[in-house]
Amino acid sequence: MLKGYDEANQALVATQLTGDTDIKEGDVVQTSGLGGNSPANLSIGTVTKVKPDSNGLDREVYIKPYAQMYDLSVVTIIQRLVEDE
């Protein structure tokens, strides 16, 4: 789950990732589509760093976003629905 944006590292920060998930630098991060708020498989960025969180129970994943984040406040994703003809 995306937690926020780290300006110092110019990266998105994802948390709540269990240790059994294989994540490494260079991996492409995509939306899951879970929850129905956004479509699945939208690429958002590339993993630049993986480190344990402050409690040592989770990991923090730093993601270099494909979009410029410095002037972004709201993103709306519109999913096109194709009707049967």
C-alpha positions in Angstrom: 0.0 0.0 0.0 1.4 3.4 -0.9 2.1 5.4 2.2 3.2 8.7 0.7 6.0 10.5 -1.1 9.5 11.0 0.3 10.8 14.3 -1.1 14.3 13.7 0.1 14.6 10.5 -1.9 12.1 11.6 -4.7 10.3 8.3 -4.3 6.9 6.9 -3.4 7.0 4.8 -0.3 5.0 1.6 0.0 4.5 -0.2 3.3 2.6 -3.2 4.8 4.5 -5.7 2.7 5.1 -9.0 4.3 8.5 -10.7 4.2 7.4 -13.5 1.9 6.8 -11.1 -1.0 9.8 -11.1 -3.3 10.7 -7.5 -4.0 14.0 -6.3 -5.4 15.5 -3.1 -6.8 14.6 -2.7 -10.5 11.2 -4.4 -10.2 8.3 -2.5 -11.9 5.4 -1.7 -9.6 1.8 -1.8 -10.9 -1.6 -1.2 -9.4 -3.4 -4.3 -8.2 -6.9 -3.3 -8.8 -7.9 -4.6 -5.4 -10.6 -2.5 -3.8 -12.1 -1.4 -7.1 -10.7 2.2 -6.9 -8.3 1.8 -9.9 -7.8 -0.7 -12.7 -5.2 -3.4 -12.4 -1.8 -3.4 -14.1 -1.1 0.4 -14.3 2.7 0.8 -14.1 3.5 3.5 -11.5 7.3 3.2 -11.1 10.4 1.2 -10.4 11.7 -0.1 -7.1 14.9 1.8 -6.0 15.3 0.6 -2.4 13.9 -2.0 -0.1 14.6 -1.7 3.7 13.0 -3.0 7.0 10.6 -0.6 8.6 11.4 0.9 12.1 9.8 -2.0 13.9 11.6 -4.7 11.8 8.2 -6.4 11.1 7.5 -4.9 7.7 9.5 -3.4 4.8 9.5 0.0 3.2 9.8 0.0 -0.5 11.0 3.1 -2.3 9.6 3.5 -5.8 10.9 6.0 -8.4 7.6 7.1 -10.0 7.1 7.4 -13.8 5.2 10.6 -13.3 6.6 14.0 -12.1 5.4 14.3 -8.5 6.6 17.7 -7.6 3.5 19.5 -8.9 0.8 16.8 -8.4 -2.0 17.0 -5.9 -4.8 14.8 -7.3 -4.9 12.0 -9.8 -8.1 10.6 -11.3 -8.1 7.4 -13.3 -11.0 6.9 -15.7 -11.5 3.4 -16.9 -13.1 3.0 -20.3 -15.8 0.4 -20.5 -16.4 -1.3 -23.8 -20.0 -2.3 -24.3 -21.0 -5.3 -26.3 -22.3 -4.4 -29.7 
